[in-house]
């Protein structure tokens, strides 16, 4: 992940992400911490890998599947 630069997002993308995460955090079925991790991932300025999205939403230490 050495190539992860803090590239600026366009104002349009920022507005879309802001609106998306406002709704996401308002959803009682979505954990706020998972939403925050996904938000951080998507705001990096590059397209995340599917595995990274899965790890953000469902971290390895998550015991809900038990």
CHARMM-style PDB file with segment names, atoms N, HN, CA, C and O in Angstrom:
ATOM      1  N   UNK     1       0.809  -1.205   0.000  1.00  0.00      PROA
ATOM      2  CA  UNK     1       0.000   0.000   0.000  1.00  0.00      PROA
ATOM      3  C   UNK     1       0.850   1.266   0.000  1.00  0.00      PROA
ATOM      4  O   UNK     1       0.390   2.343   0.378  1.00  0.00      PROA
ATOM      5  N   UNK     2       2.059   1.117  -0.419  1.00  0.00      PROA
ATOM      6  HN  UNK     2       2.433   0.242  -0.726  1.00  0.00      PROA
ATOM      7  CA  UNK     2       2.946   2.264  -0.476  1.00  0.00      PROA
ATOM      8  C   UNK     2       2.474   3.285  -1.500  1.00  0.00      PROA
ATOM      9  O   UNK     2       2.837   4.459  -1.427  1.00  0.00      PROA
ATOM     10  N   UNK     3       1.665   2.839  -2.456  1.00  0.00      PROA
ATOM     11  HN  UNK     3       1.370   1.885  -2.516  1.00  0.00      PROA
ATOM     12  CA  UNK     3       1.194   3.758  -3.484  1.00  0.00      PROA
ATOM     13  C   UNK     3      -0.036   4.544  -3.049  1.00  0.00      PROA
ATOM     14  O   UNK     3      -0.557   5.342  -3.828  1.00  0.00      PROA
ATOM     15  N   UNK     4      -0.509   4.341  -1.838  1.00  0.00      PROA
ATOM     16  HN  UNK     4      -0.086   3.693  -1.205  1.00  0.00      PROA
ATOM     17  CA  UNK     4      -1.698   5.045  -1.349  1.00  0.00      PROA
ATOM     18  C   UNK     4      -1.360   6.512  -1.112  1.00  0.00      PROA
ATOM     19  O   UNK     4      -0.815   6.882  -0.072  1.00  0.00      PROA
ATOM     20  N   UNK     5      -1.690   7.321  -2.081  1.00  0.00      PROA
ATOM     21  HN  UNK     5      -2.132   7.020  -2.926  1.00  0.00      PROA
ATOM     22  CA  UNK     5      -1.442   8.757  -1.990  1.00  0.00      PROA
ATOM     23  C   UNK     5      -2.712   9.437  -1.500  1.00  0.00      PROA
ATOM     24  O   UNK     5      -3.811   8.922  -1.708  1.00  0.00      PROA
ATOM     25  N   UNK     6      -2.574  10.554  -0.869  1.00  0.00      PROA
ATOM     26  HN  UNK     6      -1.682  10.972  -0.700  1.00  0.00      PROA
ATOM     27  CA  UNK     6      -3.733  11.324  -0.435  1.00  0.00      PROA
ATOM     28  C   UNK     6      -4.202  12.196  -1.598  1.00  0.00      PROA
ATOM     29  O   UNK     6      -4.100  13.422  -1.551  1.00  0.00      PROA
ATOM     30  N   UNK     7      -4.717  11.543  -2.641  1.00  0.00      PROA
ATOM     31  HN  UNK     7      -4.800  10.548  -2.678  1.00  0.00      PROA
ATOM     32  CA  UNK     7      -5.215  12.272  -3.800  1.00  0.00      PROA
ATOM     33  C   UNK     7      -6.535  12.927  -3.433  1.00  0.00      PROA
ATOM     34  O   UNK     7      -7.389  12.313  -2.794  1.00  0.00      PROA
ATOM     35  N   UNK     8      -6.693  14.157  -3.835  1.00  0.00      PROA
ATOM     36  HN  UNK     8      -5.999  14.656  -4.355  1.00  0.00      PROA
ATOM     37  CA  UNK     8      -7.918  14.890  -3.527  1.00  0.00      PROA
ATOM     38  C   UNK     8      -9.076  14.327  -4.336  1.00  0.00      PROA
ATOM     39  O   UNK     8      -8.953  14.069  -5.533  1.00  0.00      PROA
ATOM     40  N   UNK     9     -10.200  14.143  -3.660  1.00  0.00      PROA
ATOM     41  HN  UNK     9     -10.300  14.352  -2.688  1.00  0.00      PROA
ATOM     42  CA  UNK     9     -11.413  13.705  -4.343  1.00  0.00      PROA
ATOM     43  C   UNK     9     -12.113  14.926  -4.916  1.00  0.00      PROA
ATOM     44  O   UNK     9     -12.008  16.029  -4.379  1.00  0.00      PROA
ATOM     45  N   UNK    10     -12.818  14.718  -5.999  1.00  0.00      PROA
ATOM     46  HN  UNK    10     -12.903  13.822  -6.436  1.00  0.00      PROA
ATOM     47  CA  UNK    10     -13.559  15.829  -6.590  1.00  0.00      PROA
ATOM     48  C   UNK    10     -14.691  16.226  -5.660  1.00  0.00      PROA
ATOM     49  O   UNK    10     -15.148  15.407  -4.862  1.00  0.00      PROA
ATOM     50  N   UNK    11     -15.149  17.463  -5.747  1.00  0.00      PROA
ATOM     51  HN  UNK    11     -14.777  18.128  -6.395  1.00  0.00      PROA
ATOM     52  CA  UNK    11     -16.270  17.904  -4.905  1.00  0.00      PROA
ATOM     53  C   UNK    11     -17.525  17.044  -5.103  1.00  0.00      PROA
ATOM     54  O   UNK    11     -18.276  16.812  -4.156  1.00  0.00      PROA
ATOM     55  N   UNK    12     -17.745  16.578  -6.323  1.00  0.00      PROA
ATOM     56  HN  UNK    12     -17.135  16.767  -7.092  1.00  0.00      PROA
ATOM     57  CA  UNK    12     -18.916  15.738  -6.596  1.00  0.00      PROA
ATOM     58  C   UNK    12     -18.800  14.397  -5.880  1.00  0.00      PROA
ATOM     59  O   UNK    12     -19.759  13.940  -5.259  1.00  0.00      PROA
ATOM     60  N   UNK    13     -17.639  13.771  -5.963  1.00  0.00      PROA
ATOM     61  HN  UNK    13     -16.859  14.143  -6.467  1.00  0.00      PROA
ATOM     62  CA  UNK    13     -17.427  12.487  -5.285  1.00  0.00      PROA
ATOM     63  C   UNK    13     -17.561  12.668  -3.780  1.00  0.00      PROA
ATOM     64  O   UNK    13     -18.156  11.828  -3.105  1.00  0.00      PROA
ATOM     65  N   UNK    14     -17.021  13.742  -3.255  1.00  0.00      PROA
ATOM     66  HN  UNK    14     -16.537  14.424  -3.803  1.00  0.00      PROA
ATOM     67  CA  UNK    14     -17.123  14.011  -1.825  1.00  0.00      PROA
ATOM     68  C   UNK    14     -18.580  14.157  -1.396  1.00  0.00      PROA
ATOM     69  O   UNK    14     -18.974  13.625  -0.358  1.00  0.00      PROA
ATOM     70  N   UNK    15     -19.379  14.865  -2.178  1.00  0.00      PROA
ATOM     71  HN  UNK    15     -19.060  15.297  -3.021  1.00  0.00      PROA
ATOM     72  CA  UNK    15     -20.812  15.021  -1.866  1.00  0.00      PROA
ATOM     73  C   UNK    15     -21.528  13.678  -1.886  1.00  0.00      PROA
ATOM     74  O   UNK    15     -22.349  13.393  -1.014  1.00  0.00      PROA
ATOM     75  N   UNK    16     -21.221  12.862  -2.874  1.00  0.00      PROA
ATOM     76  HN  UNK    16     -20.554  13.094  -3.583  1.00  0.00      PROA
ATOM     77  CA  UNK    16     -21.856  11.550  -2.981  1.00  0.00      PROA
ATOM     78  C   UNK    16     -21.478  10.684  -1.781  1.00  0.00      PROA
ATOM     79  O   UNK    16     -22.344  10.053  -1.175  1.00  0.00      PROA
ATOM     80  N   UNK    17     -20.197  10.651  -1.438  1.00  0.00      PROA
ATOM     81  HN  UNK    17     -19.493  11.164  -1.931  1.00  0.00      PROA
ATOM     82  CA  UNK    17     -19.761   9.856  -0.292  1.00  0.00      PROA
ATOM     83  C   UNK    17     -20.362  10.371   1.015  1.00  0.00      PROA
ATOM     84  O   UNK    17     -20.764   9.579   1.868  1.00  0.00      PROA
ATOM     85  N   UNK    18     -20.425  11.682   1.173  1.00  0.00      PROA
ATOM     86  HN  UNK    18     -20.099  12.325   0.480  1.00  0.00      PROA
ATOM     87  CA  UNK    18     -21.033  12.256   2.383  1.00  0.00      PROA
ATOM     88  C   UNK    18     -22.486  11.814   2.519  1.00  0.00      PROA
ATOM     89  O   UNK    18     -22.913  11.401   3.597  1.00  0.00      PROA
ATOM     90  N   UNK    19     -23.238  11.899   1.437  1.00  0.00      PROA
ATOM     91  HN  UNK    19     -22.891  12.235   0.561  1.00  0.00      PROA
ATOM     92  CA  UNK    19     -24.649  11.507   1.464  1.00  0.00      PROA
ATOM     93  C   UNK    19     -24.789  10.005   1.704  1.00  0.00      PROA
ATOM     94  O   UNK    19     -25.647   9.575   2.476  1.00  0.00      PROA
ATOM     95  N   UNK    20     -23.956   9.216   1.051  1.00  0.00      PROA
ATOM     96  HN  UNK    20     -23.260   9.565   0.424  1.00  0.00      PROA
ATOM     97  CA  UNK    20     -24.001   7.761   1.207  1.00  0.00      PROA
ATOM     98  C   UNK    20     -23.746   7.359   2.653  1.00  0.00      PROA
ATOM     99  O   UNK    20     -24.482   6.539   3.203  1.00  0.00      PROA
ATOM    100  N   UNK    21     -22.726   7.916   3.272  1.00  0.00      PROA
ATOM    101  HN  UNK    21     -22.128   8.582   2.825  1.00  0.00      PROA
ATOM    102  CA  UNK    21     -22.385   7.516   4.624  1.00  0.00      PROA
ATOM    103  C   UNK    21     -23.341   8.081   5.667  1.00  0.00      PROA
ATOM    104  O   UNK    21     -23.475   7.509   6.749  1.00  0.00      PROA
ATOM    105  N   UNK    22     -23.997   9.175   5.367  1.00  0.00      PROA
ATOM    106  HN  UNK    22     -23.888   9.640   4.488  1.00  0.00      PROA
ATOM    107  CA  UNK    22     -25.039   9.686   6.259  1.00  0.00      PROA
ATOM    108  C   UNK    22     -26.175   8.663   6.339  1.00  0.00      PROA
ATOM    109  O   UNK    22     -26.672   8.367   7.426  1.00  0.00      PROA
ATOM    110  N   UNK    23     -26.575   8.135   5.206  1.00  0.00      PROA
ATOM    111  HN  UNK    23     -26.171   8.376   4.324  1.00  0.00      PROA
ATOM    112  CA  UNK    23     -27.632   7.121   5.158  1.00  0.00      PROA
ATOM    113  C   UNK    23     -27.141   5.808   5.762  1.00  0.00      PROA
ATOM    114  O   UNK    23     -27.859   5.161   6.524  1.00  0.00      PROA
ATOM    115  N   UNK    24     -25.927   5.424   5.421  1.00  0.00      PROA
ATOM    116  HN  UNK    24     -25.344   5.950   4.802  1.00  0.00      PROA
ATOM    117  CA  UNK    24     -25.364   4.175   5.921  1.00  0.00      PROA
ATOM    118  C   UNK    24     -25.298   4.163   7.444  1.00  0.00      PROA
ATOM    119  O   UNK    24     -25.656   3.167   8.074  1.00  0.00      PROA
ATOM    120  N   UNK    25     -24.848   5.255   8.031  1.00  0.00      PROA
ATOM    121  HN  UNK    25     -24.557   6.063   7.520  1.00  0.00      PROA
ATOM    122  CA  UNK    25     -24.744   5.323   9.489  1.00  0.00      PROA
ATOM    123  C   UNK    25     -26.111   5.414  10.156  1.00  0.00      PROA
ATOM    124  O   UNK    25     -26.242   5.102  11.340  1.00  0.00      PROA
ATOM    125  N   UNK    26     -27.117   5.832   9.421  1.00  0.00      PROA
ATOM    126  HN  UNK    26     -27.010   6.085   8.459  1.00  0.00      PROA
ATOM    127  CA  UNK    26     -28.472   5.870   9.950  1.00  0.00      PROA
ATOM    128  C   UNK    26     -29.165   4.518   9.902  1.00  0.00      PROA
ATOM    129  O   UNK    26     -30.242   4.354  10.475  1.00  0.00      PROA
ATOM    130  N   UNK    27     -28.563   3.553   9.228  1.00  0.00      PROA
ATOM    131  HN  UNK    27     -27.688   3.686   8.763  1.00  0.00      PROA
ATOM    132  CA  UNK    27     -29.132   2.212   9.103  1.00  0.00      PROA
ATOM    133  C   UNK    27     -28.751   1.392  10.328  1.00  0.00      PROA
ATOM    134  O   UNK    27     -27.569   1.174  10.593  1.00  0.00      PROA
ATOM    135  N   UNK    28     -29.752   0.940  11.072  1.00  0.00      PROA
ATOM    136  HN  UNK    28     -30.713   1.117  10.857  1.00  0.00      PROA
ATOM    137  CA  UNK    28     -29.484   0.200  12.306  1.00  0.00      PROA
ATOM    138  C   UNK    28     -28.855  -1.167  12.051  1.00  0.00      PROA
ATOM    139  O   UNK    28     -28.312  -1.772  12.976  1.00  0.00      PROA
ATOM    140  N   UNK    29     -28.918  -1.663  10.824  1.00  0.00      PROA
ATOM    141  HN  UNK    29     -29.359  -1.172  10.073  1.00  0.00      PROA
ATOM    142  CA  UNK    29     -28.323  -2.959  10.496  1.00  0.00      PROA
ATOM    143  C   UNK    29     -26.827  -2.862  10.194  1.00  0.00      PROA
ATOM    144  O   UNK    29     -26.147  -3.884  10.102  1.00  0.00      PROA
ATOM    145  N   UNK    30     -26.314  -1.641  10.040  1.00  0.00      PROA
ATOM    146  HN  UNK    30     -26.866  -0.811  10.114  1.00  0.00      PROA
ATOM    147  CA  UNK    30     -24.904  -1.430   9.712  1.00  0.00      PROA
ATOM    148  C   UNK    30     -24.179  -0.886  10.935  1.00  0.00      PROA
ATOM    149  O   UNK    30     -24.585   0.122  11.512  1.00  0.00      PROA
ATOM    150  N   UNK    31     -23.119  -1.551  11.319  1.00  0.00      PROA
ATOM    151  HN  UNK    31     -22.789  -2.370  10.850  1.00  0.00      PROA
ATOM    152  CA  UNK    31     -22.292  -1.138  12.447  1.00  0.00      PROA
ATOM    153  C   UNK    31     -21.583   0.178  12.105  1.00  0.00      PROA
ATOM    154  O   UNK    31     -21.007   0.302  11.024  1.00  0.00      PROA
ATOM    155  N   UNK    32     -21.618   1.147  13.002  1.00  0.00      PROA
ATOM    156  HN  UNK    32     -22.085   1.046  13.880  1.00  0.00      PROA
ATOM    157  CA  UNK    32     -20.981   2.448  12.749  1.00  0.00      PROA
ATOM    158  C   UNK    32     -19.479   2.325  12.511  1.00  0.00      PROA
ATOM    159  O   UNK    32     -18.913   3.059  11.701  1.00  0.00      PROA
ATOM    160  N   UNK    33     -18.836   1.397  13.218  1.00  0.00      PROA
ATOM    161  HN  UNK    33     -19.296   0.801  13.877  1.00  0.00      PROA
ATOM    162  CA  UNK    33     -17.390   1.213  13.030  1.00  0.00      PROA
ATOM    163  C   UNK    33     -17.096   0.667  11.635  1.00  0.00      PROA
ATOM    164  O   UNK    33     -16.137   1.093  10.991  1.00  0.00      PROA
ATOM    165  N   UNK    34     -17.916  -0.273  11.167  1.00  0.00      PROA
ATOM    166  HN  UNK    34     -18.694  -0.619  11.690  1.00  0.00      PROA
ATOM    167  CA  UNK    34     -17.731  -0.819   9.818  1.00  0.00      PROA
ATOM    168  C   UNK    34     -17.966   0.276   8.789  1.00  0.00      PROA
ATOM    169  O   UNK    34     -17.226   0.377   7.811  1.00  0.00      PROA
ATOM    170  N   UNK    35     -18.984   1.093   9.000  1.00  0.00      PROA
ATOM    171  HN  UNK    35     -19.585   1.011   9.795  1.00  0.00      PROA
ATOM    172  CA  UNK    35     -19.256   2.201   8.085  1.00  0.00      PROA
ATOM    173  C   UNK    35     -18.073   3.166   8.053  1.00  0.00      PROA
ATOM    174  O   UNK    35     -17.702   3.661   6.989  1.00  0.00      PROA
ATOM    175  N   UNK    36     -17.494   3.429   9.190  1.00  0.00      PROA
ATOM    176  HN  UNK    36     -17.795   3.028  10.055  1.00  0.00      PROA
ATOM    177  CA  UNK    36     -16.332   4.310   9.261  1.00  0.00      PROA
ATOM    178  C   UNK    36     -15.127   3.749   8.527  1.00  0.00      PROA
ATOM    179  O   UNK    36     -14.415   4.477   7.836  1.00  0.00      PROA
ATOM    180  N   UNK    37     -14.903   2.440   8.683  1.00  0.00      PROA
ATOM    181  HN  UNK    37     -15.482   1.849   9.245  1.00  0.00      PROA
ATOM    182  CA  UNK    37     -13.783   1.805   7.969  1.00  0.00      PROA
ATOM    183  C   UNK    37     -14.005   1.861   6.465  1.00  0.00      PROA
ATOM    184  O   UNK    37     -13.072   2.127   5.707  1.00  0.00      PROA
ATOM    185  N   UNK    38     -15.239   1.612   6.029  1.00  0.00      PROA
ATOM    186  HN  UNK    38     -15.997   1.396   6.645  1.00  0.00      PROA
ATOM    187  CA  UNK    38     -15.545   1.688   4.598  1.00  0.00      PROA
ATOM    188  C   UNK    38     -15.371   3.115   4.084  1.00  0.00      PROA
ATOM    189  O   UNK    38     -14.848   3.327   2.990  1.00  0.00      PROA
ATOM    190  N   UNK    39     -15.808   4.087   4.874  1.00  0.00      PROA
ATOM    191  HN  UNK    39     -16.232   3.915   5.763  1.00  0.00      PROA
ATOM    192  CA  UNK    39     -15.656   5.495   4.512  1.00  0.00      PROA
ATOM    193  C   UNK    39     -14.177   5.837   4.316  1.00  0.00      PROA
ATOM    194  O   UNK    39     -13.800   6.456   3.321  1.00  0.00      PROA
ATOM    195  N   UNK    40     -13.353   5.429   5.268  1.00  0.00      PROA
ATOM    196  HN  UNK    40     -13.659   4.926   6.076  1.00  0.00      PROA
ATOM    197  CA  UNK    40     -11.911   5.686   5.162  1.00  0.00      PROA
ATOM    198  C   UNK    40     -11.328   5.056   3.905  1.00  0.00      PROA
ATOM    199  O   UNK    40     -10.515   5.664   3.210  1.00  0.00      PROA
ATOM    200  N   UNK    41     -11.753   3.830   3.625  1.00  0.00      PROA
ATOM    201  HN  UNK    41     -12.414   3.336   4.190  1.00  0.00      PROA
ATOM    202  CA  UNK    41     -11.243   3.110   2.467  1.00  0.00      PROA
ATOM    203  C   UNK    41     -11.620   3.805   1.158  1.00  0.00      PROA
ATOM    204  O   UNK    41     -10.780   3.959   0.271  1.00  0.00      PROA
ATOM    205  N   UNK    42     -12.876   4.220   1.038  1.00  0.00      PROA
ATOM    206  HN  UNK    42     -13.558   4.095   1.759  1.00  0.00      PROA
ATOM    207  CA  UNK    42     -13.342   4.829  -0.203  1.00  0.00      PROA
ATOM    208  C   UNK    42     -12.804   6.244  -0.412  1.00  0.00      PROA
ATOM    209  O   UNK    42     -12.771   6.724  -1.545  1.00  0.00      PROA
ATOM    210  N   UNK    43     -12.393   6.906   0.633  1.00  0.00      PROA
ATOM    211  HN  UNK    43     -12.420   6.517   1.554  1.00  0.00      PROA
ATOM    212  CA  UNK    43     -11.885   8.272   0.506  1.00  0.00      PROA
ATOM    213  C   UNK    43     -10.375   8.327   0.264  1.00  0.00      PROA
ATOM    214  O   UNK    43      -9.784   9.407   0.285  1.00  0.00      PROA
ATOM    215  N   UNK    44      -9.757   7.184   0.037  1.00  0.00      PROA
ATOM    216  HN  UNK    44     -10.237   6.307   0.020  1.00  0.00      PROA
ATOM    217  CA  UNK    44      -8.310   7.148  -0.215  1.00  0.00      PROA
ATOM    218  C   UNK    44      -7.938   7.674  -1.587  1.00  0.00      PROA
ATOM    219  O   UNK    44      -6.767   7.956  -1.840  1.00  0.00      PROA
ATOM    220  N   UNK    45      -8.899   7.810  -2.469  1.00  0.00      PROA
ATOM    221  HN  UNK    45      -9.850   7.581  -2.263  1.00  0.00      PROA
ATOM    222  CA  UNK    45      -8.601   8.353  -3.791  1.00  0.00      PROA
ATOM    223  C   UNK    45      -8.218   7.315  -4.815  1.00  0.00      PROA
ATOM    224  O   UNK    45      -7.709   7.652  -5.884  1.00  0.00      PROA
ATOM    225  N   UNK    46      -8.456   6.050  -4.502  1.00  0.00      PROA
ATOM    226  HN  UNK    46      -8.869   5.776  -3.633  1.00  0.00      PROA
ATOM    227  CA  UNK    46      -8.193   4.987  -5.467  1.00  0.00      PROA
ATOM    228  C   UNK    46      -9.287   3.938  -5.321  1.00  0.00      PROA
ATOM    229  O   UNK    46      -9.985   3.896  -4.308  1.00  0.00      PROA
ATOM    230  N   UNK    47      -9.432   3.099  -6.327  1.00  0.00      PROA
ATOM    231  HN  UNK    47      -8.865   3.133  -7.150  1.00  0.00      PROA
ATOM    232  CA  UNK    47     -10.449   2.052  -6.292  1.00  0.00      PROA
ATOM    233  C   UNK    47      -9.959   0.941  -5.369  1.00  0.00      PROA
ATOM    234  O   UNK    47      -8.896   0.366  -5.600  1.00  0.00      PROA
ATOM    235  N   UNK    48     -10.732   0.635  -4.320  1.00  0.00      PROA
ATOM    236  HN  UNK    48     -11.596   1.102  -4.133  1.00  0.00      PROA
ATOM    237  CA  UNK    48     -10.293  -0.415  -3.397  1.00  0.00      PROA
ATOM    238  C   UNK    48     -10.511  -1.801  -3.990  1.00  0.00      PROA
ATOM    239  O   UNK    48     -11.376  -2.002  -4.842  1.00  0.00      PROA
ATOM    240  N   UNK    49      -9.720  -2.738  -3.529  1.00  0.00      PROA
ATOM    241  HN  UNK    49      -9.016  -2.575  -2.837  1.00  0.00      PROA
ATOM    242  CA  UNK    49      -9.877  -4.131  -3.933  1.00  0.00      PROA
ATOM    243  C   UNK    49     -11.073  -4.716  -3.191  1.00  0.00      PROA
ATOM    244  O   UNK    49     -11.397  -4.275  -2.089  1.00  0.00      PROA
ATOM    245  N   UNK    50     -11.723  -5.698  -3.786  1.00  0.00      PROA
ATOM    246  HN  UNK    50     -11.459  -6.056  -4.682  1.00  0.00      PROA
ATOM    247  CA  UNK    50     -12.874  -6.343  -3.188  1.00  0.00      PROA
ATOM    248  C   UNK    50     -12.533  -6.916  -1.813  1.00  0.00      PROA
ATOM    249  O   UNK    50     -13.340  -6.828  -0.886  1.00  0.00      PROA
ATOM    250  N   UNK    51     -11.361  -7.494  -1.679  1.00  0.00      PROA
ATOM    251  HN  UNK    51     -10.706  -7.566  -2.432  1.00  0.00      PROA
ATOM    252  CA  UNK    51     -10.939  -8.060  -0.396  1.00  0.00      PROA
ATOM    253  C   UNK    51     -10.820  -6.974   0.669  1.00  0.00      PROA
ATOM    254  O   UNK    51     -11.135  -7.218   1.833  1.00  0.00      PROA
ATOM    255  N   UNK    52     -10.371  -5.783   0.291  1.00  0.00      PROA
ATOM    256  HN  UNK    52     -10.115  -5.585  -0.655  1.00  0.00      PROA
ATOM    257  CA  UNK    52     -10.250  -4.678   1.244  1.00  0.00      PROA
ATOM    258  C   UNK    52     -11.626  -4.199   1.710  1.00  0.00      PROA
ATOM    259  O   UNK    52     -11.804  -3.837   2.873  1.00  0.00      PROA
ATOM    260  N   UNK    53     -12.590  -4.199   0.797  1.00  0.00      PROA
ATOM    261  HN  UNK    53     -12.445  -4.493  -0.148  1.00  0.00      PROA
ATOM    262  CA  UNK    53     -13.954  -3.817   1.164  1.00  0.00      PROA
ATOM    263  C   UNK    53     -14.520  -4.839   2.142  1.00  0.00      PROA
ATOM    264  O   UNK    53     -15.129  -4.470   3.146  1.00  0.00      PROA
ATOM    265  N   UNK    54     -14.320  -6.122   1.852  1.00  0.00      PROA
ATOM    266  HN  UNK    54     -13.825  -6.422   1.036  1.00  0.00      PROA
ATOM    267  CA  UNK    54     -14.783  -7.179   2.748  1.00  0.00      PROA
ATOM    268  C   UNK    54     -14.150  -7.075   4.118  1.00  0.00      PROA
ATOM    269  O   UNK    54     -14.828  -7.257   5.129  1.00  0.00      PROA
ATOM    270  N   UNK    55     -12.865  -6.786   4.167  1.00  0.00      PROA
ATOM    271  HN  UNK    55     -12.315  -6.639   3.345  1.00  0.00      PROA
ATOM    272  CA  UNK    55     -12.169  -6.650   5.441  1.00  0.00      PROA
ATOM    273  C   UNK    55     -12.670  -5.440   6.228  1.00  0.00      PROA
ATOM    274  O   UNK    55     -12.720  -5.475   7.457  1.00  0.00      PROA
ATOM    275  N   UNK    56     -13.037  -4.378   5.527  1.00  0.00      PROA
ATOM    276  HN  UNK    56     -12.996  -4.349   4.528  1.00  0.00      PROA
ATOM    277  CA  UNK    56     -13.564  -3.188   6.203  1.00  0.00      PROA
ATOM    278  C   UNK    56     -14.935  -3.464   6.808  1.00  0.00      PROA
ATOM    279  O   UNK    56     -15.229  -3.028   7.922  1.00  0.00      PROA
ATOM    280  N   UNK    57     -15.768  -4.186   6.073  1.00  0.00      PROA
ATOM    281  HN  UNK    57     -15.530  -4.540   5.168  1.00  0.00      PROA
ATOM    282  CA  UNK    57     -17.116  -4.467   6.548  1.00  0.00      PROA
ATOM    283  C   UNK    57     -17.180  -5.615   7.540  1.00  0.00      PROA
ATOM    284  O   UNK    57     -17.985  -5.596   8.472  1.00  0.00      PROA
ATOM    285  N   UNK    58     -16.335  -6.606   7.340  1.00  0.00      PROA
ATOM    286  HN  UNK    58     -15.682  -6.621   6.584  1.00  0.00      PROA
ATOM    287  CA  UNK    58     -16.360  -7.805   8.178  1.00  0.00      PROA
ATOM    288  C   UNK    58     -14.952  -8.151   8.644  1.00  0.00      PROA
ATOM    289  O   UNK    58     -14.321  -9.050   8.088  1.00  0.00      PROA
ATOM    290  N   UNK    59     -14.447  -7.441   9.669  1.00  0.00      PROA
ATOM    291  HN  UNK    59     -14.960  -6.711  10.120  1.00  0.00      PROA
ATOM    292  CA  UNK    59     -13.090  -7.691  10.126  1.00  0.00      PROA
ATOM    293  C   UNK    59     -12.932  -9.117  10.661  1.00  0.00      PROA
ATOM    294  O   UNK    59     -13.898  -9.717  11.133  1.00  0.00      PROA
ATOM    295  N   UNK    60     -11.729  -9.648  10.588  1.00  0.00      PROA
ATOM    296  HN  UNK    60     -10.944  -9.161  10.205  1.00  0.00      PROA
ATOM    297  CA  UNK    60     -11.445 -11.032  10.989  1.00  0.00      PROA
ATOM    298  C   UNK    60     -11.834 -11.320  12.433  1.00  0.00      PROA
ATOM    299  O   UNK    60     -12.213 -12.449  12.744  1.00  0.00      PROA
ATOM    300  N   UNK    61     -11.754 -10.355  13.306  1.00  0.00      PROA
ATOM    301  HN  UNK    61     -11.446  -9.438  13.053  1.00  0.00      PROA
ATOM    302  CA  UNK    61     -12.075 -10.565  14.718  1.00  0.00      PROA
ATOM    303  C   UNK    61     -13.547 -10.444  15.034  1.00  0.00      PROA
ATOM    304  O   UNK    61     -13.921 -10.496  16.206  1.00  0.00      PROA
ATOM    305  N   UNK    62     -14.410 -10.283  14.020  1.00  0.00      PROA
ATOM    306  HN  UNK    62     -14.106 -10.242  13.068  1.00  0.00      PROA
ATOM    307  CA  UNK    62     -15.842 -10.120  14.228  1.00  0.00      PROA
ATOM    308  C   UNK    62     -16.457 -11.465  14.580  1.00  0.00      PROA
ATOM    309  O   UNK    62     -16.386 -12.408  13.791  1.00  0.00      PROA
ATOM    310  N   UNK    63     -17.070 -11.561  15.778  1.00  0.00      PROA
ATOM    311  HN  UNK    63     -17.128 -10.796  16.419  1.00  0.00      PROA
ATOM    312  CA  UNK    63     -17.605 -12.831  16.277  1.00  0.00      PROA
ATOM    313  C   UNK    63     -19.092 -12.995  16.041  1.00  0.00      PROA
ATOM    314  O   UNK    63     -19.693 -13.887  16.640  1.00  0.00      PROA
ATOM    315  N   UNK    64     -19.720 -12.185  15.200  1.00  0.00      PROA
ATOM    316  HN  UNK    64     -19.232 -11.461  14.713  1.00  0.00      PROA
ATOM    317  CA  UNK    64     -21.166 -12.271  14.977  1.00  0.00      PROA
ATOM    318  C   UNK    64     -21.561 -13.559  14.284  1.00  0.00      PROA
ATOM    319  O   UNK    64     -22.693 -14.012  14.448  1.00  0.00      PROA
ATOM    320  N   UNK    65     -20.672 -14.163  13.518  1.00  0.00      PROA
ATOM    321  HN  UNK    65     -19.752 -13.794  13.385  1.00  0.00      PROA
ATOM    322  CA  UNK    65     -21.017 -15.360  12.752  1.00  0.00      PROA
ATOM    323  C   UNK    65     -21.136 -16.590  13.647  1.00  0.00      PROA
ATOM    324  O   UNK    65     -21.614 -17.631  13.195  1.00  0.00      PROA
ATOM    325  N   UNK    66     -20.713 -16.491  14.904  1.00  0.00      PROA
ATOM    326  HN  UNK    66     -20.325 -15.646  15.271  1.00  0.00      PROA
ATOM    327  CA  UNK    66     -20.619 -17.612  15.816  1.00  0.00      PROA
ATOM    328  C   UNK    66     -21.857 -18.284  16.112  1.00  0.00      PROA
ATOM    329  OT1 UNK    66     -21.869 -19.248  16.878  1.00  0.00      PROA
TER     330      UNK     66
END
